[in-house]
Each structure stands twice: as structure tokens, then as C-alpha cells.
Amino acid sequence: MNYSSLQGSASKLIKQFGRVYTFTRTTAGAYDPATGKTTDTTTTFTKSACTFDYSDADRADGTILQGDRRVLAEGYTYQVGDKIAIDGDSYKVISIANIQPAGTVVAANLQVRK
């Protein structure tokens, strides 16, 4: 079954009801023995998303902490460690749950933490 139309619908709804957020990804470069440092590369990208607060029931098992946010974002290859700017605060992606029937990433639930 082809889920590309579902992917398009999800993206359209997230863009309609969410807003555009800036994500930052830092990738460690090669180690330079002469300087004793790595050269990190930082890239930014924008994606549409909706943000939500977790409820007390969501936090009951202890994996979600007070202040964590849930971000429902359009389909993309997010990585743990990516950062997102929400209302002037920087949050780090700590968990990713892709919604992907038959391997087609329709959207992503991201757990983010300050």
C-alpha cells in the first residue's frame, strides 16, 4: 500500500495547525591530533510542528520529566541530540517515535527536554 498521500495529508495538517521551528544538529568531526580537538559541524533546518505539554498521567512512569514537551513534527529523519528552539528556549530531542506505516515516515513524535 502507498502511504505517500497520508504523508502529504499529515504534513498539510501539521503546517496548518502548527508553526515552523528551527532545528540545530551538531555533528562531531574527525579528531585532529595536532590540536587535540574535533572539528564539529553545525547545521540548521526548519520543519513544521505542533508542541504539546505532557499530562501528569504521561509522566507517571518516570521517563517523562516535568518540563518535557512533546513535538508532533512533519516526517523527517530527526536524530536524538537535535535541538529545537521553542518560544526562545532551547530543547534537546531525547526520544523519537516515528509514525511510519510500511516504512513511510508520515510524522514524528519527539520528546524534547531543556
FIKOL-945799 format. One record per residue (C-alpha): residue number from 1; residue in one letter; z, x, y. Coordinates in steps of 0.5 Angstrom, whole numbers, plus 500, padded with zeros to 3 digits. Last residue first. Layout:
<pts>
+------+------+-----+-----+-----+
| resi | resn |  pz |  px |  py |
+------+------+-----+-----+-----+
|  NUM |    A |   Z |   X |   Y |
...
+------+------+-----+-----+-----+
</pts>
This chain:
<pts>
+------+------+-----+-----+-----+
| resi | resn |  pz |  px |  py |
+------+------+-----+-----+-----+
|  114 |    K | 557 | 531 | 543 |
|  113 |    R | 554 | 528 | 537 |
|  112 |    V | 548 | 525 | 534 |
|  111 |    Q | 547 | 520 | 528 |
|  110 |    L | 539 | 519 | 528 |
|  109 |    N | 536 | 513 | 525 |
|  108 |    A | 528 | 515 | 524 |
|  107 |    A | 522 | 510 | 524 |
|  106 |    V | 516 | 509 | 520 |
|  105 |    V | 515 | 515 | 517 |
|  104 |    T | 510 | 514 | 511 |
|  103 |    G | 512 | 517 | 505 |
|  102 |    A | 512 | 510 | 501 |
|  101 |    P | 517 | 507 | 505 |
|  100 |    Q | 519 | 511 | 510 |
|   99 |    I | 525 | 509 | 514 |
|   98 |    N | 528 | 516 | 516 |
|   97 |    A | 536 | 518 | 516 |
|   96 |    I | 537 | 524 | 520 |
|   95 |    S | 544 | 527 | 521 |
|   94 |    I | 547 | 532 | 526 |
|   93 |    V | 543 | 531 | 532 |
|   92 |    K | 546 | 534 | 537 |
|   91 |    Y | 548 | 530 | 544 |
|   90 |    S | 547 | 533 | 551 |
|   89 |    D | 550 | 528 | 556 |
|   88 |    G | 546 | 526 | 563 |
|   87 |    D | 545 | 519 | 560 |
|   86 |    I | 542 | 521 | 553 |
|   85 |    A | 539 | 528 | 553 |
|   84 |    I | 537 | 530 | 546 |
|   83 |    K | 539 | 536 | 542 |
|   82 |    D | 535 | 538 | 535 |
|   81 |    G | 540 | 541 | 530 |
|   80 |    V | 538 | 537 | 524 |
|   79 |    Q | 531 | 536 | 525 |
|   78 |    Y | 526 | 531 | 527 |
|   77 |    T | 519 | 530 | 524 |
|   76 |    Y | 517 | 524 | 528 |
|   75 |    G | 517 | 516 | 527 |
|   74 |    E | 520 | 513 | 533 |
|   73 |    A | 527 | 513 | 534 |
|   72 |    L | 533 | 509 | 533 |
|   71 |    V | 539 | 513 | 536 |
|   70 |    R | 546 | 512 | 533 |
|   69 |    R | 552 | 515 | 538 |
|   68 |    D | 558 | 519 | 536 |
|   67 |    G | 563 | 518 | 541 |
|   66 |    Q | 569 | 517 | 536 |
|   65 |    L | 567 | 520 | 529 |
|   64 |    I | 562 | 518 | 524 |
|   63 |    T | 563 | 521 | 517 |
|   62 |    G | 570 | 518 | 517 |
|   61 |    D | 569 | 513 | 512 |
|   60 |    A | 571 | 507 | 517 |
|   59 |    R | 567 | 510 | 523 |
|   58 |    D | 562 | 504 | 522 |
|   57 |    A | 567 | 499 | 521 |
|   56 |    D | 570 | 501 | 528 |
|   55 |    S | 563 | 500 | 531 |
|   54 |    Y | 558 | 505 | 532 |
|   53 |    D | 554 | 505 | 539 |
|   52 |    F | 547 | 504 | 540 |
|   51 |    T | 541 | 508 | 543 |
|   50 |    C | 534 | 506 | 543 |
|   49 |    A | 528 | 511 | 542 |
|   48 |    S | 522 | 513 | 545 |
|   47 |    K | 520 | 521 | 544 |
|   46 |    T | 519 | 527 | 548 |
|   45 |    F | 519 | 534 | 546 |
|   44 |    T | 522 | 540 | 548 |
|   43 |    T | 521 | 547 | 546 |
|   42 |    T | 526 | 553 | 545 |
|   41 |    T | 524 | 560 | 542 |
|   40 |    D | 530 | 564 | 540 |
|   39 |    T | 529 | 572 | 540 |
|   38 |    T | 534 | 575 | 535 |
|   37 |    K | 539 | 581 | 537 |
|   36 |    G | 541 | 588 | 535 |
|   35 |    T | 536 | 590 | 541 |
|   34 |    A | 533 | 596 | 536 |
|   33 |    P | 534 | 592 | 530 |
|   32 |    D | 530 | 586 | 533 |
|   31 |    Y | 531 | 580 | 528 |
|   30 |    A | 526 | 575 | 528 |
|   29 |    G | 526 | 568 | 532 |
|   28 |    A | 531 | 563 | 531 |
|   27 |    T | 528 | 556 | 533 |
|   26 |    T | 531 | 552 | 539 |
|   25 |    R | 529 | 544 | 539 |
|   24 |    T | 530 | 540 | 545 |
|   23 |    F | 529 | 533 | 545 |
|   22 |    T | 527 | 529 | 552 |
|   21 |    Y | 528 | 521 | 551 |
|   20 |    V | 523 | 515 | 553 |
|   19 |    R | 526 | 508 | 553 |
|   18 |    G | 528 | 503 | 548 |
|   17 |    F | 526 | 496 | 548 |
|   16 |    Q | 518 | 496 | 549 |
|   15 |    K | 517 | 503 | 546 |
|   14 |    I | 522 | 502 | 540 |
|   13 |    L | 518 | 495 | 539 |
|   12 |    K | 511 | 499 | 539 |
|   11 |    S | 513 | 505 | 535 |
|   10 |    A | 515 | 499 | 530 |
|    9 |    S | 509 | 496 | 530 |
|    8 |    G | 505 | 502 | 529 |
|    7 |    Q | 509 | 504 | 523 |
|    6 |    L | 508 | 497 | 520 |
|    5 |    S | 500 | 498 | 521 |
|    4 |    S | 501 | 505 | 518 |
|    3 |    Y | 504 | 502 | 512 |
|    2 |    N | 498 | 502 | 507 |
|    1 |    M | 500 | 500 | 500 |
+------+------+-----+-----+-----+
</pts>
